[in-house]
Amino acid sequence: MKLLRYGPVGQEKPGLLDVDGVIRDLSAHMDDLIGDQLSDAALARVAAIDPSTLAAVDASVRVGPCVSGVGKLMAIGLNFSDHAKETGMAEPAEPVLFSKYTSSIVGPNDDVILPRGSEKTDWEVELGVVIGKAAKYVTEAEALDHVAGYCIINDVSERGFQLEGTGQWVKGKSCDTFAPIGPWLVTRDEIADPQNLDMWLDVSGVRRQTGNTKTMIFSVAHIISYLSNFFTLHPGDVISTGTPPGVGMGMKPPQYLKAGDTMRLGVSGLGEQKQRVVASS
């Protein structure tokens, strides 16, 4: 299934995308795409509904983040071998974990706002993983059973804030609007192999990133197992699993986003995002 949330900011309702690409209203059957509504049992109940019995939603509606009430938004740095190479950094021996504050989450087509003082805001198309069942000390073999589904994340990053001065990466990763998520939460049964998904990103019509999750250093299953050794992953938690090569920081000379740019990005089977870049007010 392709599940989504639609409507004005803060008033989103749950929906699903039918086989004809029509958004159908799910609000009579679930409160939101959140927490325990992402369990296998809850998703099975939704899957049993005939979409034709659900009210159609106007195609012009805003699509919001595909999951609500995110407790933790975690990300893995330098997780693609070809991306690590372009940055000039060594491949990590274990996953590099950082966090993005959940206040950075926006819809897949909402504006990305350049923060005040930004000179080095960058783009990163990533595969997102949404947890559906609590995971603590899980093995790699059982890790994917804890996944509700997958989505696209643009891990927007201000490289000056992230890497210059003191402090942690979180400063450059958590600015408002720096985590567009969606358009859909695609349930795990539709993704046969999360380690073989094509990824791409364009900036103002120019292809910047092209890659495939097969070049991940650490697989989705490994990441879930690894993280679960340190803290419990709860339903609704989201993991952004790394980006392929082609980021602005890796270009010679580096190139970064400016007001008026547009980003368009996609992952096979998970849809597309499109954001306009605007200056901070």
Order of alpha helices (4+ residues) and beta strands (2+ residues): beta-beta-beta-alpha-beta-alpha-beta-beta-beta-beta-beta-alpha-beta-beta-alpha-alpha-beta-beta-beta-beta-alpha-beta-beta-beta
